[in-house]
Amino acid sequence: MFIMRRLYNKAGRRITGMLVAGSLIASLFAGVTLNTNTASAEGNYADTTEEISEDVSEESTEVTSEDITTEETTEITTEDTQYDSSEETSEETSEATTEESTEEAKPVDTIDEGIATYKDDSAEVAEATGLSAAEFEVYMDEQGFPETYKPKLRTLHAQHPNWIFQAVQTGVDWDDAVSHEVNTPSNVVSVFYDTSSNPHYNWRSTNVGYDYLTDTWQHFHGSTFYAASDELVMYYMDPRTYFDEESIFSFESLKYSSTQTEAGVRAVLSGSFLANGKPANASYTYARAIYLAAQHSGVSAYHIASRIKLEVGGTPNSQLVNGTHPSYPGIYNFYNIGAYGGSDSSIILNALKYASSSGSYGRPWNSPYKAILGGALFLGNDYILQNQDTIYTQKFNVCNSSNRYWHQYMSNVQVCPSESYRMYQAYRECGLLNSQHIFKIPIYNNLPQEPAVLPPAKGNPNNYLKNLTIAGFSLSPAFKCSTTTDYSLTVGASKDCISIVGTPVNKYARIAGSGIVNLDMGVNKVPITVYAQSGATRVYTITVTRGRGTETGFFLENELWYYYKNGKVDTSVNGFYRTYTGAWVLLKNGKQNTNFTGLYKHYTGSWFYLKDGRLHSTFTGLVKHTSGSWYYVENGKLMNTVTGMVKHNTGIYYYVKNGRMDTGVNGLTKCSNGWYYFVSGRMMSNYTGLVTYNGAQWYVKDGKMQNKYSGKVTISGKTYKILKGKVQ
């Protein structure tokens, strides 16, 4: 029998958790001599391990194959908040107490209360399961779930009323968290799996590990992992990404539960050699070893199984798990703990180097079971007891205030949905999907209202130009494939167009804005846009100045006209001039007079309407002169030959005489298309009634005499007989 130390919280109450490192962990391994010849078919398994340390022999108790059975292993529960052993006698308990009495019992606080405090799981069980829809609404408010979380949580609760959703207030700002989890050139923390046969170019970062000159990406953590783009990291960081039946297990508590079974472990391992396989020369299965390791470490059996399957893959050929590496024969590492390097071989080598060293967690791991148990203890003590007790927080460490954003078990951003799905499958196949499950969901400050969106996977994001040339001219600075996007060029006044040729780095990108480009006099901004296959754009701008230098004449710069002489603005030029494009402009001191809007008299005697110092050739309507009179303008020119009714740009009609509004016109007045009723020169389009003209009354409707109408009309309650518009 082995001894487990009790853990206490600040209030002195015993709490659940994993074994602490040191002599207690060593006691699980020291003196273990499992006889491979005595293992029975009822579930006992055998293995051979070596004693780890003589220093712990007094505190350790021998574990035999009889001690480790399916039903009689020590369990770590979350409900009783203590460790129980079905085989521990009162004498053994007394002995254990005596051994520990020499050391003063000190409460151990394993909860980080600084930022994120996980509520006691068992305290919520009775109150948070089987809630009605109305009760669940109150519960979500009490937990502090944001409104954007609630719709999908409602759906999950309706499907699985026994599931418990606990809000974890991280106290962390969303943007700050993202800034620490995205990749930088000096710190690659988020990668994803990708292959050359089915590449997801648009998920790859172009800020880290990418050479836009050659359009190639650097591998990280072996040959098939690439730095993830910022958008991909944000998608997998957003908790709302996982609010569905299969992905929600990213937030499930990773502590061991008595509801877990060996059959469930096999379900998680299905499709791999681990499901029903055994280590070489061993009678126990991998599933059995994992199940017992879960009981001894306090870590979820399904999480251990999922993590091992993810780390070592589905075949037994990995030298991490078959003990055949020539440098480290008989050494095992099922979790890739200590694995790092730039190639697959170096990663394996470093992982086995860690496993072969003497030290914590029962190392060296010179048997499969020692490696499985030792790795589980590592997970428990180094992560699950450090407020990283979900798959999500093992990837995105936002709850462990002492190591926030660091101390992350894995760099693969896709690990959460992958491991979560394995957990979901195990529960479903074992009929435990609707059982009680506790999900600890992080809450961020200032999380955007709209959930992050998975970016399109396909399409190369390269939007760089490899070459950019202007026929017959040189750009400044000289073009080279780089992040520089602004260039300039000067041409003579006689050069009215240029030919631009651009070549993208990636053959699937397309270019807009190249080819023959016409030039105005002065400064021209020419944009060249590169559209990547993924849709990402990059704009290059060429500033082309035409006609400066020693040229003389009109130049259009930033939509304004100037008159240059010998390369300088000629301030002696004033008046109304026609440019080479046909536009008429009013110059003041050689520059377009943008302060002038109104009627301007040309030296020929004609009047024109100018706006911002330029002839407004598209304007037709009435314009007020500085004298206060209104004049009729047609296509920018005052029409002093027009007499009759004209339309103001406001939609109102007025009577003009020789192009000038005549406010003295009143009553019925004949115009080119009929008789109209005017008051002070304005046609009364809103008037319907009788109007007197030359001693007779005439019927007017909407301001126009109805000289084609005969009949009766009622006006102000009185009926009149009308004949061709005239009252009879």
N, C-alpha and C positions, 0 to 999 in steps of 0.2 A: 504494500500500500504506500502511496506517496502522500505527502503533506502539502496542503495549499494554504498560503497565508491569507488571512482575512484583510480586506481593504475597507477603510472607513472614510466617510465624508466628514466635513467640518462639524456636523452636528453629532458625530459619534455613531451614526447609523452605518451598518455594514452596507456596502454597495457592490454591485456586480462589476465584473471586468475581467481582464486577462491576467495571467500570471505575471508577476514582476520579474525583471531580469535578475540574474545572480544565482545564488545558491538554490533557490526554489526551482528555477528553470533547469539548472543542472541536475536536480534530483529526478527529473523526468527521464534523464538519459543515463545517469551514472549507475553502473552495475546492472544494466538491463541485459539479461542473457536469455533471450527467447529461443527455445529449442525448436528448430525447424522440424524435428521428427515427432513432436508431441502435439502439433497443432491439429485440432479437430475440425470436422466439417460443419460443426454447429456455429462457426463464426470466429473461433479463436484464430489468431494469426501469429506467425512466427517470423523472427528476423534476428540477425546477429549484429549487435552494436558493441562498441567499446566503451569502457569507463572514461568519462570526460575529465573528472578531477577527483583526486584523493581527498582534497580539502573538504568536500561536501559529503563524505561518506557517513559522518555521524548524523547529518541532518537528512540524508536520503534514505529511502526505504526501497528495497528491491521490488521491482515490478516484474511479475512473471506472466506467462501466457494465461494463467488462471485469473489474474487480476483484471486483464483487459478483455472483456467480453462485450457482447452487444448490449446487454441490459445492466451490467454491473460496473460501468465506468462512472467516474466522478463527473457530475454535471454542474455546469455553471448556469444558473437560471437568472432571469431578469425579474421574475415575479417574487421569489423569496428573498432577493437581495442578499444571498449568501451562497457559499459553496457547500454542497451536500455530498456525502459518500454513503452509498447504500451498504458498503461493507465495513465502514469505520466503526470499530468497537469502542466501548467506553474506555477500555484500557489504552487503546491507541490514541484516543482523543486526549486522555489525561497525560500520556507521554508527550504528545505534541505540545500540549499546553505547558508542560514542565520545560521542554526544550526552548520554548519561546519566552518563558517568564523571565529569563535572564536579561532580556532586552526590553526596555520600557516600550509599551505599546504607544505608538504615535499615530494619530489620525492622518490619513493620507488623502489629500484633496486631489482627485484626478479630473475634476471638471474645471475648464477654463471659464471662469465667471466674468472675465474682463470684457469680452465682446459677445460671444455667443454661448448661451447657457441652454443646454439640452434639458428638457423636463424629464423627470423620472418616468420611464416608460410605463411601469406598472400602475402609477398613479392615474394615468389617463385611460387605462384599459376599460374599466367598468363604466366610465362616463362618456367615452368617445366612440363606442361601437353601437351599431344598431339604431342610430339616431334617425328620427323622421326628417323629412326635407326641411321643415321649419326649424327643428332643433339644430340641424346641420348649419343653417344660415347663421344662427346665433353663435354656434361653435366657431365658425370661420371668423366671425367678427372678434370673438374673444381671443382667438389665436393671432389676430392681426394680419390675416392674409389680404393682400392688395385686391382691388376689384378686378384687375386683369387676370388674376389667378382663378377667380371663383367659377366662371362658367364651366371650365373643364373639370375642376374639382367636383362640381355638382354632378357632372356626368359620371365620374368615377365612383362617387359615393352612391349614386343610384344603382350602379352595377354591382358594387361590392360594399354593402353597408357596414361590414365588419372591419374594413380598412380604416386605419387611424392616420390622419394627416396632421403633423405637428409643424408649426411655423418656427423657424430658427432665425431670429433677428440678428443678422450679422453685424449691423452697424456700419457696414462698408458701403461707400458710394460706388455705384455701378461703373461709372467712367474710370474711377481710380482702379477698380478691380480689373477691368478690361486692359488698362494700360500696363498692368503687371503680368497679365497672362498672354498678351500678344508677343510675338517674337521681335527681338532686336538683334542687330549684328553681333552684339556681345553676349546675348543670352537667348538661346533657342529653347523654349520651354513647351511649345505646342507643335506636334507633328501629326501627320496622318499617313495611312498606308496607301500606296499608289503603285501602279505598275506601268511599264512602257507599252504593254499590249493593250491596256485600257486606261489611258492616262486621263486624269482629272486636272487639266492644266489650270483651270480657273480657281481651283481650291488651293493652289500652291502660292506661297508668298512671293511677291516680286521685290520685296524690300530686304529679304534675308535669303542668302544662299542662291541668288539668281544672277546670272550674267546676261544682261540684255543684249550685249554685243554678239554673243554666240547663241542666244536663246536657249540656254541650258540651265538646269537646276542642280544644286549640290544635294547629295544624299545625306541624311542624318540617321544615326542609330541603325546602321546597316544599309543595305542597298535598295530598300523599298519604302523608306520613310522620307517624307519631305516636310519642310517647314510650312505650317498651315497659314493661310492668308488671314488677315485681321477679321474679315467677314465670317470666315469659317469658325474661327475661335469664338466670336461673339454668339454665333448660332448655338454652338455646343455649350457655351456658358449660361445662356439664358435658361433659367429653370423651366420656363413654360414650354420649352422644346420637348420636355419629357412627360407632359401631362396626357399620357395615353396608357392603356392597359399594359402594354408591353414594355414601355420605357420608364414608367414610374418607379420601377425597382432600382433605378439609379439612386433613389433617396431612401431605400429601405435600410433599416438599422442592420449593421453587419455583425451584431453579437449573436452568439449561438442561441438557438431556440430548441426546446425539447420537442417541438412539433416537426423538426427536421428528421429525415430518415435516410437510411443507407440507400434505399431505392430511389429517393430523390436525388442523391448524389450521383447515382448511375444515370439518371435522366439528364442531369447537367452535363455529364461526360459523354453522352451518347454521340456517336459519330466519330469517336476517337478511340485509339488503342487503350485508353484509360478506362473506358466504360466497364468492361468485364475482364480486363487484362490484369496480370500479376507481374510484379518485378521478377527478374531472373532469380531462380533458386529460392523463391519465397512461396508460401502457401496462401498468403493473404492477398486480396485484391487491392488495387489502387483505391477503389471506392471505399473499402473497409478502412484502409489506412487514413484516408481523408476524413471519414466519419469520426474515427477515434481522435484524430488530431484536433478536430473541431471541439470535441468534448473537453479535451485537456487544455486547449488554448482559450476557449470561450469565444472563438471566432465562428461565424456562420459557416456551416459545412458546405452550403451551396456557394457561398462566396469563395471559399478555398478552392472548390472544384472548378468554378468558373475562371478564377484567376490563373490556376495552373493550366487549364486548357488554353486560355488565351496566350499565356507566356510561352509554353513549349510546343503549341501546335497540336495537330491531330495524329501525328505519326511517331512511332517509337525510335526513329532514327536519330533524333537530336542527341548529341553527346552530352547535353545538360542532364539528361534523364536516363541514359543507358549505361553510364559509368565506364565508357570505353575511350575517353579522351587520352591520347598517349602521354600528355603531360600531367594529367590528373586522373589516373585509373582508379575506379571505385569511388569516385566523388560525384555527388548529385546536387543539383540546384533546380528545383521545380518552379521557382518564382522569378528567375532572372535577377535575384537580389545581387547587387554589386556589379551588374552588367553595364558596361559602357564601352565606347570605342567607335572608330570610324568604319569598321568593317564587321561582317558577320563573325568572322573567326576571332577577332579581338574581343568582341562582345562576349562570346562564349568563353574565351580564355579568362577574362576578368571575372566573370560570374563564378567559374569553377575555382579560381584563385581565392575568392571570398569564401566559398563553401569549404575549401580545404584547410583554411586557417583555424587555429584553436582560438576559442573565444566565446562570445555570447551565443545564446540560442542553440546550445548543444553542438556547436561546431567542433571538429570537422564533421561534415555531413557525409559519412562514409557508408550510409545505407539509405535506400529510398525512404523508409519510414522516418528516419532521423531528419532527412531533408524536408519531408512534408510537414512534420511536427515543428521543426525549427523555424521553417518559413512562416507557419501559422502563428507561432509565438512572436515572431518579428512583426507580422501584420498587427497582431493584437496590441503589443506594448508600444510599438513605434508609431502606430497610426490610430487604431480604433480607440485607444485610451487618450489620444491627444486631440479629441474633437474632430477626428477625421474618420468617423464611423459610418460613412456611406461611400458608395463608389464615387459619387459626385465630388465629395470633399477630399477624397484621395487624389483626384485629378486637379480640382480647383480648391486649393486650401485657403478658404476665406473665413474659417471659424477658429483656427488655432492662432490666437493672437501673438504668441511668442515666435511663431515661424510663418506668419501669414505670407502667402504667395510663394513660399519656399517649402521644403520638406514635402514635395509632391511625389507620390509613388510612381506615377507614370507620366509620360509626355504625350501619349497618343490621345488626341482630342476625341476620338471615336470610341474610346473604351466604355463610356457610360452606356450608350445604347446596346453595345455588343454584350457586355456582361449582364446588363439588365434583362435582355431577351433570354439569356440562358437561365436566369433565375425564374423568369416568368414560365418558361417551358417546364422547368422542374416542378414548380407548384401545380401547373395545369395537369401534367401527366400523373402526378401523385394525388390528384383530387384535393389539393390544399389551396387552390387559388382563391377561394372565397373565405379562407380562414382569416384570423386576425393578423394583419401585417402593419408595422409601424413605419411611416415614411416621414423623414425629417427634411423639410423643404426650406432652403435658404431664402431669406428676404433681403433685398438690396435697397438702399436708399437711392431715390431718383432713377429707378428703372424706367426706361421708355414705355409709353403706353402701348405701342405696337410691338409685338414679339419679334425677335430677330428672325430673319428669313434665310433659309439655306440657299447660298448663292448657286447659280447654274454651274454644273461641274464641267461641262464641255466647253471647248473653245479656248484657243491660246490667247493669253492676255497681253502679248507683246504688241505695243503700239508705238515702237520706235522706228525712226528712219535710219537706214544704213547710209544713204547718200541723198544730198539735196543740192542741185546745181541750177544756175541761171545761164542760159546760153549766151556766151560772149562776155560775161561779167563774173566778178568774184564777190562772195559774201563776206561781211565783216560781223563777228569774227569768222575765220575760215571754218566751214562746217566740218564737224566730226561727230560720230555717233556718241552722244553723251546726253546728259540731262538738260543741256542748253537748248532753249526753244525760241529765243529771240535773235534775229539777225537783221542787218541793214544793207542797203544798196543805194547808190546814186547813179542816175542816168541823165543824159542830156535832154534838152527840151524837145528835140526832134524824135526822141524815142517814145512812141506812144503805146508800146506793148512790149512784154517780155515773155520768154518761154521758160517755164519752170518744170523740172523733172525731179521726181522723188522716188526712192526705192525703199520699201519697208524691210526691216530685218526678217520678219516672219512672212513667208510667202502667202499666208492666208489673210493677211491684213490688207485693207484697201485704203486708197488715198483720195481725198476730195480737195479741190482747189488748185491742183497742178494744171499744166498745159499752158495755153496762150492766155495771158492776163492783160487787159487793157489798162492804161495808166492815165490818170488825170495829171494836170500840171500841179506841181507841189508834192505834198506828202501823201503816199498811198499805203494803207495797211492791208497786206495780203495774207490771209490765214490759210494755212495748209493743215488739214485735219486728217489724222491717221486713225482709222477704225480697226481695232483688233478683232480677231475672230470671236472673242468673247463679248464684244460690244464696248469694251473700254476704249476711251478716246484720249488722244493727245494732240494738242494744237501747237503747231509751229507758226510763228508770225514773222513775216519779212516786211520791214519798213522800207519802201522804195520811194526815194525823193527824185522827182522829175523836174529838170530845168533849173535847178539852183546853180550856183557858181557864177559865171559871167553872163548869164542869160538876161534878156530884157523882155518883159511882157507880163501877162496875167498868169497867176499861179493859184490853184485851189489847194488850200491847206486846212485840214480839219473842217471841211465844209464851208470855209470862208475864202473870199477872193482877195488877193493882194496884187498890187502892181509893182513889179521889180524892175530895177534898172541897174545893170552891171552887177547883178547878184544881191542887191540890197533893195529894201522897200523904198520906193520913191515917194516921199512924204509931200511932194509938191503937187501930186496929182489929186484933183478934186472934181467931182461931177458925176454925170450919169453916162456909163459906158457899156458897150457891148463886148463880151469876152469872146475868145476863140471858139467856145462851145455854143455861142448864140445867146447866152444868158445876159440880161441887162442888170447891172449893179450900180449902186450909188457909192462912190468912193469918197472917203474923207481922209486926207493925209495918206493916201495910197492904200488904205484898208477899207474893206466893206463896212459901211456905216450901219451897224446892227441896231443903233438906237433910233433909226428913222422908220416909222410906219405911217403911211398916209398917202395923200395925193401929191405928186411931184410933177412940176411943169418942165417939159423938155424944151430945149432951145428952139425947136421947131414950132412951139406953141401948143403942142398936144400935151394932155395930162395923162399921167399913169398912176396906177395904185401900186405902191411898194410896201413890202412887209419885211422888216429887219434888213432894210437896205437893198432888197432884191425885188425885181419886178415879179408881182404875183400874177403870173400869166394865166392861171386857172381860175381866178376869182371872177364871179359875176354877181352883182348886187349893188346895194346902196352904200356909199362911203361918206362919212362926215368930214367936211373940210375944216381947217382951223378957224374959218370964219363963222362956223356954226351951221352952214348950209349943207344939205345932203345932195350927193351927185350919184348918177347911175353909171356904174362901171361894168364893162363887158369884156371878159378875158383879160382883165388887168388894165384896160384902156377906158378913159372917160368918154362916154358917147353923147356929145353935145348936140347931136343931130336927132336924138330920140325925143318924141313928145307922145305921151300916152301913159297907160298903166304899166308899171313894172313891179317885179317881185323883189322884195327885200330878202336878204339871206336868212331872215327869221321866219319867212313864210308869209308875211303880211304884204299886201299890195298897196302901192302909192301911185299918185299921179305926178309925172315929171313933165317939164316943159323945157325943151332944148337941153335935156340931160340933167336938169336941176329940179328937185322936188318942189312942187307948187302947193304950198299950204293954204292958198287962197281958194282952192277949188272946193265948192260945196254943192250939194244936191246932185241931180242926175246929170251925168256927163257922158258924152259919147266917146267910146274908145274903139280900137280896131276891130273888136269882136263883140260889140254890143254896148248897151247903156248900163252904167253902174252908178251906184249911190255913194257919194264921197262926203266926208266931213273933215275939214281942214287938210285936205289932200290925201286922206286915208280912205280906202275902200272899205265900207262897213259890211264885211262878209258875214257878220253875225246878226244882221238886221233883216227881218221879214215883216212887211206891212205896206202902208200906202205912202207915197211921196208925191208932193205937188210940183208940177213942172209946166210952165206956160199956161197957168190957169186951170189945168186939168190934174186929176189924181191918177196915179199909175201904181199898178201892183208890182212890188219888189220882193223877191225871195232870195235870201242869202246874199243881199247886196246887189243883185242883178235884176234889171227890169225884165218882166216876163211878157214881152210883146208878142209872143206866140201862143199865149194862154188865153182861153176863153172858157168861162164857167163861173161858178160861184165860190167865194172865199168868205170865211168868217174871221173877223179881226176884232179883238176886244169885245166879243159877244155880239157883234153886229155883222150881218151877212150882206155882202156886196156882189153885184153882178159885174163880171169882167168880160170885156170883148177885146181880144188882142192886146191884153195887158192894161187897157184903159178902163177906169170905173165908169159904168153907165148911169 
